[in-house]
Amino acid sequence: MQWNIERGYKLDGIIQELKRTNADVLALQELDIGCERTGKRDTMNEIAAALGYSVAFFCEFEELHSPARKAELQGLP
């Protein structure tokens, strides 16, 4: 299953939906790891722990912090 989880803003609902689908393999996009915009949560490892999955992570880019953006629009830890 592949899914763009929109940074994991609704992580609890995302985890519930992933449990319901019972996919063997997940390819998730927009996983935040320690980003300000999602309260410094590690969405990848929270999902993996909730589902009992192993993970591999490939970073596409790192978004730089900007004082001109609100916290939910930041990407940097």
All heavy atoms as a GROMACS GRO file, in nm:
protein
  610
    1MET      N    1   0.084  -0.117   0.000
    1MET     CA    2   0.000   0.000   0.000
    1MET      C    3   0.089   0.123   0.000
    1MET      O    4   0.189   0.127   0.069
    1MET     CB    5  -0.088  -0.001   0.126
    1MET     CG    6  -0.169   0.123   0.146
    1MET     SD    7  -0.260   0.110   0.302
    1MET     CE    8  -0.349   0.262   0.293
    2GLN      N    9   0.051   0.225  -0.078
    2GLN     CA   10   0.124   0.352  -0.076
    2GLN      C   11   0.028   0.461  -0.038
    2GLN      O   12  -0.088   0.458  -0.074
    2GLN     CB   13   0.198   0.375  -0.205
    2GLN     CG   14   0.142   0.449  -0.321
    2GLN     CD   15   0.113   0.595  -0.302
    2GLN    OE1   16   0.188   0.671  -0.245
    2GLN    NE2   17   0.000   0.634  -0.351
    3TRP      N   18   0.080   0.558   0.042
    3TRP     CA   19  -0.007   0.664   0.092
    3TRP      C   20   0.077   0.785   0.129
    3TRP      O   21   0.177   0.773   0.200
    3TRP     CB   22  -0.082   0.612   0.214
    3TRP     CG   23  -0.188   0.702   0.272
    3TRP    CD1   24  -0.233   0.820   0.223
    3TRP    CD2   25  -0.262   0.677   0.392
    3TRP    NE1   26  -0.332   0.872   0.304
    3TRP    CE2   27  -0.351   0.784   0.409
    3TRP    CE3   28  -0.262   0.575   0.485
    3TRP    CZ2   29  -0.439   0.792   0.516
    3TRP    CZ3   30  -0.348   0.584   0.592
    3TRP    CH2   31  -0.436   0.690   0.606
    4ASN      N   32   0.035   0.902   0.086
    4ASN     CA   33   0.094   1.028   0.131
    4ASN      C   34   0.016   1.068   0.255
    4ASN      O   35  -0.100   1.106   0.245
    4ASN     CB   36   0.083   1.135   0.022
    4ASN     CG   37   0.142   1.266   0.065
    4ASN    OD1   38   0.133   1.306   0.181
    4ASN    ND2   39   0.204   1.336  -0.028
    5ILE      N   40   0.079   1.060   0.372
    5ILE     CA   41   0.006   1.083   0.498
    5ILE      C   42   0.003   1.229   0.542
    5ILE      O   43  -0.035   1.258   0.655
    5ILE     CB   44   0.061   0.993   0.611
    5ILE    CG1   45   0.203   1.033   0.649
    5ILE    CG2   46   0.050   0.846   0.574
    5ILE    CD1   47   0.248   0.975   0.783
    6GLU      N   48   0.042   1.321   0.452
    6GLU     CA   49   0.035   1.464   0.482
    6GLU      C   50   0.101   1.498   0.616
    6GLU      O   51   0.040   1.556   0.705
    6GLU     CB   52  -0.111   1.512   0.483
    6GLU     CG   53  -0.180   1.502   0.349
    6GLU     CD   54  -0.128   1.602   0.247
    6GLU    OE1   55  -0.083   1.711   0.287
    6GLU    OE2   56  -0.131   1.568   0.127
    7ARG      N   57   0.226   1.457   0.629
    7ARG     CA   58   0.310   1.485   0.745
    7ARG      C   59   0.267   1.415   0.873
    7ARG      O   60   0.329   1.428   0.975
    7ARG     CB   61   0.320   1.636   0.769
    7ARG     CG   62   0.382   1.711   0.654
    7ARG     CD   63   0.354   1.859   0.664
    7ARG     NE   64   0.358   1.924   0.535
    7ARG     CZ   65   0.257   1.931   0.448
    7ARG    NH1   66   0.143   1.874   0.476
    7ARG    NH2   67   0.270   1.991   0.334
    8GLY      N   68   0.158   1.344   0.869
    8GLY     CA   69   0.110   1.274   0.988
    8GLY      C   70   0.032   1.364   1.082
    8GLY      O   71   0.024   1.338   1.201
    9TYR      N   72  -0.029   1.472   1.029
    9TYR     CA   73  -0.107   1.563   1.113
    9TYR      C   74  -0.220   1.490   1.188
    9TYR      O   75  -0.253   1.526   1.299
    9TYR     CB   76  -0.168   1.676   1.030
    9TYR     CG   77  -0.070   1.783   0.989
    9TYR    CD1   78  -0.073   1.834   0.861
    9TYR    CD2   79   0.023   1.834   1.078
    9TYR    CE1   80   0.015   1.934   0.822
    9TYR    CE2   81   0.112   1.932   1.040
    9TYR     CZ   82   0.107   1.982   0.912
    9TYR     OH   83   0.194   2.080   0.874
   10LYS      N   84  -0.278   1.389   1.126
   10LYS     CA   85  -0.386   1.312   1.189
   10LYS      C   86  -0.337   1.170   1.214
   10LYS      O   87  -0.397   1.072   1.171
   10LYS     CB   88  -0.510   1.313   1.099
   10LYS     CG   89  -0.564   1.454   1.077
   10LYS     CD   90  -0.683   1.454   0.986
   10LYS     CE   91  -0.731   1.597   0.966
   10LYS     NZ   92  -0.847   1.604   0.878
   11LEU      N   93  -0.226   1.160   1.286
   11LEU     CA   94  -0.154   1.034   1.300
   11LEU      C   95  -0.238   0.922   1.362
   11LEU      O   96  -0.232   0.808   1.315
   11LEU     CB   97  -0.025   1.054   1.380
   11LEU     CG   98   0.072   0.938   1.378
   11LEU    CD1   99   0.111   0.899   1.236
   11LEU    CD2  100   0.195   0.971   1.460
   12ASP      N  101  -0.316   0.952   1.464
   12ASP     CA  102  -0.395   0.845   1.526
   12ASP      C  103  -0.494   0.784   1.427
   12ASP      O  104  -0.509   0.662   1.420
   12ASP     CB  105  -0.468   0.899   1.650
   12ASP     CG  106  -0.371   0.941   1.759
   12ASP    OD1  107  -0.258   0.888   1.763
   12ASP    OD2  108  -0.407   1.029   1.840
   13GLY      N  109  -0.558   0.867   1.348
   13GLY     CA  110  -0.651   0.818   1.245
   13GLY      C  111  -0.579   0.742   1.136
   13GLY      O  112  -0.630   0.642   1.084
   14ILE      N  113  -0.461   0.788   1.099
   14ILE     CA  114  -0.380   0.719   0.997
   14ILE      C  115  -0.343   0.579   1.046
   14ILE      O  116  -0.356   0.481   0.972
   14ILE     CB  117  -0.254   0.802   0.965
   14ILE    CG1  118  -0.293   0.930   0.890
   14ILE    CG2  119  -0.152   0.720   0.887
   14ILE    CD1  120  -0.183   1.035   0.884
   15ILE      N  121  -0.300   0.570   1.171
   15ILE     CA  122  -0.264   0.439   1.227
   15ILE      C  123  -0.385   0.346   1.228
   15ILE      O  124  -0.374   0.228   1.193
   15ILE     CB  125  -0.202   0.455   1.367
   15ILE    CG1  126  -0.062   0.519   1.355
   15ILE    CG2  127  -0.196   0.322   1.440
   15ILE    CD1  128   0.000   0.561   1.485
   16GLN      N  129  -0.500   0.396   1.267
   16GLN     CA  130  -0.621   0.313   1.269
   16GLN      C  131  -0.656   0.262   1.129
   16GLN      O  132  -0.691   0.146   1.111
   16GLN     CB  133  -0.739   0.391   1.329
   16GLN     CG  134  -0.724   0.417   1.477
   16GLN     CD  135  -0.695   0.292   1.557
   16GLN    OE1  136  -0.761   0.189   1.542
   16GLN    NE2  137  -0.593   0.298   1.641
   17GLU      N  138  -0.643   0.350   1.029
   17GLU     CA  139  -0.672   0.309   0.891
   17GLU      C  140  -0.571   0.205   0.842
   17GLU      O  141  -0.606   0.108   0.776
   17GLU     CB  142  -0.674   0.430   0.799
   17GLU     CG  143  -0.711   0.398   0.656
   17GLU     CD  144  -0.851   0.343   0.638
   17GLU    OE1  145  -0.937   0.360   0.728
   17GLU    OE2  146  -0.877   0.281   0.533
   18LEU      N  147  -0.444   0.223   0.877
   18LEU     CA  148  -0.341   0.126   0.837
   18LEU      C  149  -0.365  -0.009   0.904
   18LEU      O  150  -0.346  -0.114   0.841
   18LEU     CB  151  -0.202   0.180   0.871
   18LEU     CG  152  -0.155   0.298   0.787
   18LEU    CD1  153  -0.026   0.357   0.844
   18LEU    CD2  154  -0.138   0.259   0.641
   19LYS      N  155  -0.408  -0.009   1.028
   19LYS     CA  156  -0.442  -0.135   1.095
   19LYS      C  157  -0.559  -0.204   1.024
   19LYS      O  158  -0.559  -0.325   1.005
   19LYS     CB  159  -0.479  -0.110   1.241
   19LYS     CG  160  -0.361  -0.081   1.330
   19LYS     CD  161  -0.406  -0.058   1.474
   19LYS     CE  162  -0.288  -0.034   1.564
   19LYS     NZ  163  -0.329  -0.010   1.703
   20ARG      N  164  -0.657  -0.124   0.983
   20ARG     CA  165  -0.775  -0.180   0.916
   20ARG      C  166  -0.739  -0.244   0.783
   20ARG      O  167  -0.791  -0.349   0.746
   20ARG     CB  168  -0.880  -0.070   0.895
   20ARG     CG  169  -1.014  -0.120   0.846
   20ARG     CD  170  -1.108  -0.008   0.806
   20ARG     NE  171  -1.062   0.064   0.689
   20ARG     CZ  172  -1.068   0.019   0.564
   20ARG    NH1  173  -1.116  -0.100   0.539
   20ARG    NH2  174  -1.025   0.093   0.463
   21THR      N  175  -0.646  -0.183   0.709
   21THR     CA  176  -0.611  -0.235   0.577
   21THR      C  177  -0.525  -0.360   0.586
   21THR      O  178  -0.526  -0.442   0.495
   21THR     CB  179  -0.537  -0.130   0.493
   21THR    OG1  180  -0.416  -0.095   0.558
   21THR    CG2  181  -0.622  -0.008   0.472
   22ASN      N  182  -0.447  -0.373   0.694
   22ASN     CA  183  -0.364  -0.492   0.715
   22ASN      C  184  -0.269  -0.519   0.598
   22ASN      O  185  -0.251  -0.632   0.555
   22ASN     CB  186  -0.453  -0.614   0.742
   22ASN     CG  187  -0.375  -0.728   0.805
   22ASN    OD1  188  -0.278  -0.706   0.876
   22ASN    ND2  189  -0.416  -0.850   0.777
   23ALA      N  190  -0.208  -0.414   0.546
   23ALA     CA  191  -0.116  -0.428   0.432
   23ALA      C  192   0.013  -0.499   0.474
   23ALA      O  193   0.059  -0.484   0.586
   23ALA     CB  194  -0.082  -0.290   0.376
   24ASP      N  195   0.068  -0.577   0.383
   24ASP     CA  196   0.195  -0.645   0.409
   24ASP      C  197   0.314  -0.551   0.397
   24ASP      O  198   0.412  -0.564   0.468
   24ASP     CB  199   0.214  -0.762   0.312
   24ASP     CG  200   0.113  -0.873   0.335
   24ASP    OD1  201   0.080  -0.900   0.452
   24ASP    OD2  202   0.068  -0.932   0.236
   25VAL      N  203   0.305  -0.457   0.302
   25VAL     CA  204   0.414  -0.362   0.278
   25VAL      C  205   0.352  -0.223   0.265
   25VAL      O  206   0.250  -0.207   0.198
   25VAL     CB  207   0.491  -0.396   0.148
   25VAL    CG1  208   0.597  -0.292   0.118
   25VAL    CG2  209   0.552  -0.535   0.157
   26LEU      N  210   0.415  -0.125   0.328
   26LEU     CA  211   0.370   0.014   0.318
   26LEU      C  212   0.479   0.098   0.253
   26LEU      O  213   0.596   0.082   0.283
   26LEU     CB  214   0.341   0.072   0.456
   26LEU     CG  215   0.234   0.005   0.540
   26LEU    CD1  216   0.231   0.066   0.679
   26LEU    CD2  217   0.099   0.021   0.472
   27ALA      N  218   0.438   0.190   0.166
   27ALA     CA  219   0.527   0.292   0.111
   27ALA      C  220   0.460   0.425   0.144
   27ALA      O  221   0.367   0.467   0.076
   27ALA     CB  222   0.545   0.274  -0.039
   28LEU      N  223   0.505   0.488   0.251
   28LEU     CA  224   0.442   0.611   0.299
   28LEU      C  225   0.527   0.732   0.266
   28LEU      O  226   0.648   0.728   0.281
   28LEU     CB  227   0.419   0.603   0.450
   28LEU     CG  228   0.337   0.484   0.499
   28LEU    CD1  229   0.331   0.483   0.651
   28LEU    CD2  230   0.198   0.487   0.439
   29GLN      N  231   0.460   0.839   0.223
   29GLN     CA  232   0.528   0.964   0.194
   29GLN      C  233   0.491   1.068   0.300
   29GLN      O  234   0.386   1.060   0.360
   29GLN     CB  235   0.488   1.019   0.056
   29GLN     CG  236   0.532   0.934  -0.061
   29GLN     CD  237   0.432   0.825  -0.090
   29GLN    OE1  238   0.313   0.847  -0.093
   29GLN    NE2  239   0.481   0.704  -0.111
   30GLU      N  240   0.579   1.167   0.314
   30GLU     CA  241   0.563   1.279   0.408
   30GLU      C  242   0.558   1.232   0.552
   30GLU      O  243   0.471   1.273   0.630
   30GLU     CB  244   0.442   1.366   0.371
   30GLU     CG  245   0.462   1.437   0.240
   30GLU     CD  246   0.367   1.552   0.218
   30GLU    OE1  247   0.317   1.610   0.316
   30GLU    OE2  248   0.345   1.586   0.101
   31LEU      N  249   0.652   1.149   0.588
   31LEU     CA  250   0.669   1.109   0.728
   31LEU      C  251   0.757   1.213   0.796
   31LEU      O  252   0.868   1.240   0.752
   31LEU     CB  253   0.739   0.972   0.736
   31LEU     CG  254   0.659   0.855   0.681
   31LEU    CD1  255   0.751   0.743   0.642
   31LEU    CD2  256   0.560   0.810   0.785
   32ASP      N  257   0.708   1.273   0.903
   32ASP     CA  258   0.788   1.369   0.979
   32ASP      C  259   0.865   1.298   1.088
   32ASP      O  260   0.811   1.210   1.156
   32ASP     CB  261   0.699   1.476   1.041
   32ASP     CG  262   0.671   1.592   0.948
   32ASP    OD1  263   0.709   1.584   0.829
   32ASP    OD2  264   0.612   1.691   0.994
   33ILE      N  265   0.989   1.338   1.104
   33ILE     CA  266   1.073   1.283   1.210
   33ILE      C  267   1.134   1.401   1.285
   33ILE      O  268   1.228   1.464   1.237
   33ILE     CB  269   1.182   1.190   1.155
   33ILE    CG1  270   1.118   1.075   1.079
   33ILE    CG2  271   1.272   1.140   1.267
   33ILE    CD1  272   1.217   0.986   1.006
   34GLY      N  273   1.076   1.434   1.400
   34GLY     CA  274   1.128   1.542   1.483
   34GLY      C  275   1.105   1.681   1.428
   34GLY      O  276   1.176   1.774   1.464
   35CYS      N  277   1.004   1.699   1.344
   35CYS     CA  278   0.977   1.831   1.284
   35CYS      C  279   0.888   1.915   1.376
   35CYS      O  280   0.797   1.864   1.440
   35CYS     CB  281   0.911   1.815   1.149
   35CYS     SG  282   1.016   1.736   1.026
   36GLU      N  283   0.914   2.043   1.374
   36GLU     CA  284   0.836   2.138   1.454
   36GLU      C  285   0.688   2.133   1.418
   36GLU      O  286   0.601   2.138   1.505
   36GLU     CB  287   0.892   2.278   1.432
   36GLU     CG  288   0.824   2.386   1.512
   36GLU     CD  289   0.885   2.522   1.488
   36GLU    OE1  290   0.992   2.533   1.424
   36GLU    OE2  291   0.824   2.621   1.532
   37ARG      N  292   0.659   2.121   1.290
   37ARG     CA  293   0.520   2.129   1.243
   37ARG      C  294   0.432   2.017   1.296
   37ARG      O  295   0.310   2.029   1.298
   37ARG     CB  296   0.515   2.132   1.091
   37ARG     CG  297   0.570   2.008   1.024
   37ARG     CD  298   0.579   2.025   0.875
   37ARG     NE  299   0.633   1.905   0.815
   37ARG     CZ  300   0.677   1.899   0.692
   37ARG    NH1  301   0.676   2.007   0.617
   37ARG    NH2  302   0.724   1.787   0.643
   38THR      N  303   0.489   1.906   1.336
   38THR     CA  304   0.410   1.796   1.394
   38THR      C  305   0.449   1.769   1.538
   38THR      O  306   0.442   1.655   1.585
   38THR     CB  307   0.423   1.668   1.308
   38THR    OG1  308   0.560   1.645   1.277
   38THR    CG2  309   0.340   1.678   1.182
   39GLY      N  310   0.491   1.872   1.608
   39GLY     CA  311   0.521   1.858   1.750
   39GLY      C  312   0.640   1.771   1.781
   39GLY      O  313   0.648   1.710   1.887
   40LYS      N  314   0.734   1.763   1.687
   40LYS     CA  315   0.858   1.685   1.702
   40LYS      C  316   0.833   1.535   1.718
   40LYS      O  317   0.915   1.462   1.772
   40LYS     CB  318   0.944   1.740   1.816
   40LYS     CG  319   0.980   1.887   1.796
   40LYS     CD  320   1.105   1.924   1.868
   40LYS     CE  321   1.137   2.070   1.849
   40LYS     NZ  322   1.198   2.102   1.725
   41ARG      N  323   0.719   1.489   1.670
   41ARG     CA  324   0.689   1.345   1.674
   41ARG      C  325   0.771   1.271   1.569
   41ARG      O  326   0.813   1.328   1.468
   41ARG     CB  327   0.541   1.320   1.646
   41ARG     CG  328   0.451   1.372   1.757
   41ARG     CD  329   0.306   1.356   1.725
   41ARG     NE  330   0.262   1.219   1.755
   41ARG     CZ  331   0.137   1.180   1.750
   41ARG    NH1  332   0.041   1.265   1.716
   41ARG    NH2  333   0.103   1.055   1.778
   42ASP      N  334   0.794   1.145   1.591
   42ASP     CA  335   0.861   1.057   1.495
   42ASP      C  336   0.753   0.970   1.434
   42ASP      O  337   0.726   0.859   1.479
   42ASP     CB  338   0.967   0.974   1.567
   42ASP     CG  339   1.046   0.884   1.475
   42ASP    OD1  340   1.001   0.858   1.361
   42ASP    OD2  341   1.152   0.838   1.517
   43THR      N  342   0.687   1.022   1.330
   43THR     CA  343   0.571   0.954   1.274
   43THR      C  344   0.606   0.816   1.219
   43THR      O  345   0.527   0.723   1.232
   43THR     CB  346   0.502   1.039   1.167
   43THR    OG1  347   0.594   1.070   1.062
   43THR    CG2  348   0.447   1.169   1.225
   44MET      N  349   0.723   0.802   1.161
   44MET     CA  350   0.763   0.673   1.104
   44MET      C  351   0.770   0.565   1.213
   44MET      O  352   0.710   0.459   1.199
   44MET     CB  353   0.899   0.684   1.035
   44MET     CG  354   0.950   0.552   0.981
   44MET     SD  355   1.116   0.561   0.910
   44MET     CE  356   1.215   0.588   1.056
   45ASN      N  357   0.840   0.592   1.320
   45ASN     CA  358   0.856   0.491   1.424
   45ASN      C  359   0.730   0.471   1.506
   45ASN      O  360   0.705   0.361   1.555
   45ASN     CB  361   0.977   0.522   1.511
   45ASN     CG  362   1.106   0.484   1.441
   45ASN    OD1  363   1.120   0.371   1.395
   45ASN    ND2  364   1.197   0.577   1.428
   46GLU      N  365   0.647   0.574   1.518
   46GLU     CA  366   0.518   0.555   1.587
   46GLU      C  367   0.428   0.462   1.507
   46GLU      O  368   0.362   0.374   1.564
   46GLU     CB  369   0.449   0.690   1.609
   46GLU     CG  370   0.514   0.772   1.718
   46GLU     CD  371   0.436   0.898   1.751
   46GLU    OE1  372   0.311   0.889   1.766
   46GLU    OE2  373   0.498   1.005   1.761
   47ILE      N  374   0.425   0.479   1.376
   47ILE     CA  375   0.346   0.389   1.290
   47ILE      C  376   0.401   0.248   1.297
   47ILE      O  377   0.326   0.151   1.315
   47ILE     CB  378   0.343   0.441   1.145
   47ILE    CG1  379   0.260   0.569   1.136
   47ILE    CG2  380   0.289   0.334   1.051
   47ILE    CD1  381   0.271   0.641   1.004
   48ALA      N  382   0.532   0.234   1.285
   48ALA     CA  383   0.595   0.101   1.288
   48ALA      C  384   0.566   0.030   1.419
   48ALA      O  385   0.531  -0.090   1.420
   48ALA     CB  386   0.745   0.113   1.265
   49ALA      N  387   0.578   0.100   1.530
   49ALA     CA  388   0.553   0.040   1.661
   49ALA      C  389   0.406  -0.003   1.675
   49ALA      O  390   0.377  -0.112   1.725
   49ALA     CB  391   0.591   0.136   1.772
   50ALA      N  392   0.315   0.081   1.630
   50ALA     CA  393   0.172   0.050   1.641
   50ALA      C  394   0.133  -0.071   1.557
   50ALA      O  395   0.043  -0.146   1.594
   50ALA     CB  396   0.089   0.171   1.600
   51LEU      N  397   0.203  -0.090   1.444
   51LEU     CA  398   0.168  -0.200   1.353
   51LEU      C  399   0.258  -0.322   1.369
   51LEU      O  400   0.232  -0.425   1.308
   51LEU     CB  401   0.174  -0.151   1.208
   51LEU     CG  402   0.082  -0.034   1.173
   51LEU    CD1  403   0.106   0.010   1.030
   51LEU    CD2  404  -0.063  -0.072   1.193
   52GLY      N  405   0.366  -0.309   1.445
   52GLY     CA  406   0.461  -0.419   1.460
   52GLY      C  407   0.544  -0.441   1.335
   52GLY      O  408   0.583  -0.553   1.305
   53TYR      N  409   0.573  -0.333   1.261
   53TYR     CA  410   0.649  -0.340   1.136
   53TYR      C  411   0.794  -0.297   1.157
   53TYR      O  412   0.824  -0.220   1.247
   53TYR     CB  413   0.589  -0.247   1.030
   53TYR     CG  414   0.460  -0.291   0.967
   53TYR    CD1  415   0.391  -0.403   1.008
   53TYR    CD2  416   0.406  -0.217   0.863
   53TYR    CE1  417   0.272  -0.440   0.949
   53TYR    CE2  418   0.287  -0.254   0.803
   53TYR     CZ  419   0.220  -0.366   0.847
   53TYR     OH  420   0.103  -0.402   0.787
   54SER      N  421   0.880  -0.345   1.070
   54SER     CA  422   1.017  -0.293   1.058
   54SER      C  423   1.013  -0.180   0.956
   54SER      O  424   0.923  -0.174   0.872
   54SER     CB  425   1.112  -0.403   1.009
   54SER     OG  426   1.117  -0.508   1.101
   55VAL      N  427   1.112  -0.090   0.961
   55VAL     CA  428   1.108   0.026   0.872
   55VAL      C  429   1.241   0.046   0.800
   55VAL      O  430   1.346   0.003   0.846
   55VAL     CB  431   1.074   0.156   0.948
   55VAL    CG1  432   0.936   0.148   1.008
   55VAL    CG2  433   1.176   0.186   1.054
   56ALA      N  434   1.231   0.114   0.687
   56ALA     CA  435   1.346   0.167   0.614
   56ALA      C  436   1.307   0.308   0.574
   56ALA      O  437   1.192   0.332   0.536
   56ALA     CB  438   1.378   0.084   0.490
   57PHE      N  439   1.398   0.401   0.584
   57PHE     CA  440   1.368   0.541   0.558
   57PHE      C  441   1.462   0.597   0.453
   57PHE      O  442   1.582   0.576   0.459
   57PHE     CB  443   1.382   0.622   0.688
   57PHE     CG  444   1.360   0.770   0.670
   57PHE    CD1  445   1.232   0.820   0.654
   57PHE    CD2  446   1.466   0.857   0.670
   57PHE    CE1  447   1.210   0.955   0.639
   57PHE    CE2  448   1.445   0.993   0.654
   57PHE     CZ  449   1.317   1.042   0.639
   58PHE      N  450   1.405   0.668   0.356
   58PHE     CA  451   1.482   0.734   0.252
   58PHE      C  452   1.439   0.880   0.249
   58PHE      O  453   1.322   0.910   0.226
   58PHE     CB  454   1.459   0.668   0.115
   58PHE     CG  455   1.493   0.523   0.115
   58PHE    CD1  456   1.397   0.428   0.141
   58PHE    CD2  457   1.623   0.482   0.093
   58PHE    CE1  458   1.428   0.293   0.143
   58PHE    CE2  459   1.656   0.348   0.094
   58PHE     CZ  460   1.559   0.254   0.120
   59CYS      N  461   1.532   0.970   0.274
   59CYS     CA  462   1.502   1.112   0.281
   59CYS      C  463   1.508   1.174   0.142
   59CYS      O  464   1.607   1.159   0.070
   59CYS     CB  465   1.600   1.182   0.373
   59CYS     SG  466   1.566   1.356   0.393
   60GLU      N  467   1.401   1.243   0.104
   60GLU     CA  468   1.398   1.312  -0.025
   60GLU      C  469   1.462   1.449  -0.013
   60GLU      O  470   1.537   1.492  -0.099
   60GLU     CB  471   1.255   1.326  -0.072
   60GLU     CG  472   1.242   1.403  -0.201
   60GLU     CD  473   1.097   1.429  -0.238
   60GLU    OE1  474   1.005   1.388  -0.167
   60GLU    OE2  475   1.078   1.491  -0.343
   61PHE      N  476   1.429   1.522   0.094
   61PHE     CA  477   1.487   1.654   0.116
   61PHE      C  478   1.468   1.691   0.263
   61PHE      O  479   1.389   1.630   0.333
   61PHE     CB  480   1.425   1.760   0.027
   61PHE     CG  481   1.281   1.793   0.061
   61PHE    CD1  482   1.251   1.898   0.145
   61PHE    CD2  483   1.177   1.720   0.008
   61PHE    CE1  484   1.120   1.928   0.178
   61PHE    CE2  485   1.046   1.749   0.039
   61PHE     CZ  486   1.017   1.854   0.124
   62GLU      N  487   1.539   1.792   0.306
   62GLU     CA  488   1.522   1.847   0.440
   62GLU      C  489   1.478   1.991   0.426
   62GLU      O  490   1.547   2.072   0.363
   62GLU     CB  491   1.652   1.839   0.520
   62GLU     CG  492   1.636   1.885   0.661
   62GLU     CD  493   1.761   1.864   0.744
   62GLU    OE1  494   1.840   1.773   0.712
   62GLU    OE2  495   1.780   1.939   0.840
   63GLU      N  496   1.363   2.022   0.480
   63GLU     CA  497   1.310   2.158   0.471
   63GLU      C  498   1.372   2.244   0.579
   63GLU      O  499   1.376   2.206   0.695
   63GLU     CB  500   1.158   2.155   0.488
   63GLU     CG  501   1.092   2.287   0.462
   63GLU     CD  502   0.940   2.276   0.465
   63GLU    OE1  503   0.887   2.166   0.443
   63GLU    OE2  504   0.876   2.378   0.488
   64LEU      N  505   1.422   2.359   0.542
   64LEU     CA  506   1.489   2.448   0.637
   64LEU      C  507   1.389   2.532   0.714
   64LEU      O  508   1.285   2.571   0.663
   64LEU     CB  509   1.588   2.538   0.562
   64LEU     CG  510   1.698   2.464   0.486
   64LEU    CD1  511   1.785   2.564   0.410
   64LEU    CD2  512   1.781   2.378   0.578
   65HIS      N  513   1.425   2.562   0.838
   65HIS     CA  514   1.342   2.645   0.925
   65HIS      C  515   1.338   2.788   0.873
   65HIS      O  516   1.439   2.841   0.828
   65HIS     CB  517   1.397   2.643   1.067
   65HIS     CG  518   1.318   2.726   1.162
   65HIS    ND1  519   1.206   2.678   1.225
   65HIS    CD2  520   1.333   2.853   1.203
   65HIS    CE1  521   1.157   2.772   1.302
   65HIS    NE2  522   1.231   2.880   1.290
   66SER      N  523   1.222   2.851   0.880
   66SER     CA  524   1.208   2.991   0.841
   66SER      C  525   1.126   3.064   0.946
   66SER      O  526   1.015   3.019   0.979
   66SER     CB  527   1.136   3.002   0.706
   66SER     OG  528   1.102   3.137   0.681
   67PRO      N  529   1.176   3.174   0.999
   67PRO     CA  530   1.098   3.250   1.096
   67PRO      C  531   0.973   3.313   1.034
   67PRO      O  532   0.885   3.359   1.107
   67PRO     CB  533   1.196   3.358   1.144
   67PRO     CG  534   1.299   3.369   1.038
   67PRO     CD  535   1.306   3.234   0.972
   68ALA      N  536   0.960   3.311   0.904
   68ALA     CA  537   0.843   3.367   0.836
   68ALA      C  538   0.725   3.271   0.831
   68ALA      O  539   0.616   3.310   0.793
   68ALA     CB  540   0.882   3.409   0.694
   69ARG      N  541   0.747   3.143   0.869
   69ARG     CA  542   0.639   3.042   0.864
   69ARG      C  543   0.592   3.006   1.004
   69ARG      O  544   0.670   3.003   1.098
   69ARG     CB  545   0.688   2.916   0.794
   69ARG     CG  546   0.711   2.933   0.647
   69ARG     CD  547   0.732   2.799   0.579
   69ARG     NE  548   0.846   2.729   0.633
   69ARG     CZ  549   0.955   2.698   0.565
   69ARG    NH1  550   0.965   2.729   0.439
   69ARG    NH2  551   1.054   2.633   0.622
   70LYS      N  552   0.463   2.973   1.015
   70LYS     CA  553   0.407   2.924   1.141
   70LYS      C  554   0.462   2.784   1.168
   70LYS      O  555   0.510   2.716   1.077
   70LYS     CB  556   0.254   2.919   1.133
   70LYS     CG  557   0.191   3.055   1.114
   70LYS     CD  558   0.040   3.045   1.116
   70LYS     CE  559  -0.008   2.983   0.986
   70LYS     NZ  560  -0.151   2.977   0.971
   71ALA      N  561   0.451   2.738   1.292
   71ALA     CA  562   0.507   2.608   1.334
   71ALA      C  563   0.457   2.493   1.248
   71ALA      O  564   0.533   2.404   1.210
   71ALA     CB  565   0.477   2.581   1.480
   72GLU      N  566   0.327   2.490   1.212
   72GLU     CA  567   0.273   2.378   1.135
   72GLU      C  568   0.324   2.373   0.993
   72GLU      O  569   0.305   2.274   0.924
   72GLU     CB  570   0.120   2.376   1.138
   72GLU     CG  571   0.055   2.494   1.070
   72GLU     CD  572   0.027   2.610   1.164
   72GLU    OE1  573   0.076   2.610   1.278
   72GLU    OE2  574  -0.045   2.702   1.122
   73LEU      N  575   0.392   2.480   0.948
   73LEU     CA  576   0.447   2.483   0.812
   73LEU      C  577   0.598   2.461   0.811
   73LEU      O  578   0.660   2.463   0.706
   73LEU     CB  579   0.414   2.616   0.745
   73LEU     CG  580   0.264   2.645   0.729
   73LEU    CD1  581   0.244   2.785   0.672
   73LEU    CD2  582   0.198   2.540   0.642
   74GLN      N  583   0.657   2.438   0.927
   74GLN     CA  584   0.802   2.415   0.936
   74GLN      C  585   0.834   2.270   0.907
   74GLN      O  586   0.749   2.182   0.925
   74GLN     CB  587   0.854   2.452   1.075
   74GLN     CG  588   0.837   2.595   1.114
   74GLN     CD  589   0.921   2.692   1.031
   74GLN    OE1  590   1.014   2.656   0.962
   74GLN    NE2  591   0.884   2.818   1.040
   75GLY      N  592   0.956   2.242   0.870
   75GLY     CA  593   0.996   2.106   0.843
   75GLY      C  594   1.118   2.062   0.922
   75GLY      O  595   1.144   1.944   0.935
   76LEU      N  596   1.193   2.151   0.976
   76LEU     CA  597   1.317   2.118   1.045
   76LEU      C  598   1.294   2.082   1.190
   76LEU      O  599   1.212   2.143   1.256
   76LEU     CB  600   1.409   2.240   1.037
   76LEU     CG  601   1.558   2.225   1.031
   76LEU    CD1  602   1.633   2.349   1.036
   76LEU    CD2  603   1.620   2.105   0.998
   77PRO      N  604   1.368   1.985   1.241
   77PRO     CA  605   1.358   1.953   1.384
   77PRO      C  606   1.409   2.067   1.469
   77PRO      O  607   1.478   2.152   1.429
   77PRO     CB  608   1.448   1.831   1.401
   77PRO     CG  609   1.497   1.791   1.269
   77PRO     CD  610   1.455   1.894   1.171
   0.00000   0.00000   0.00000
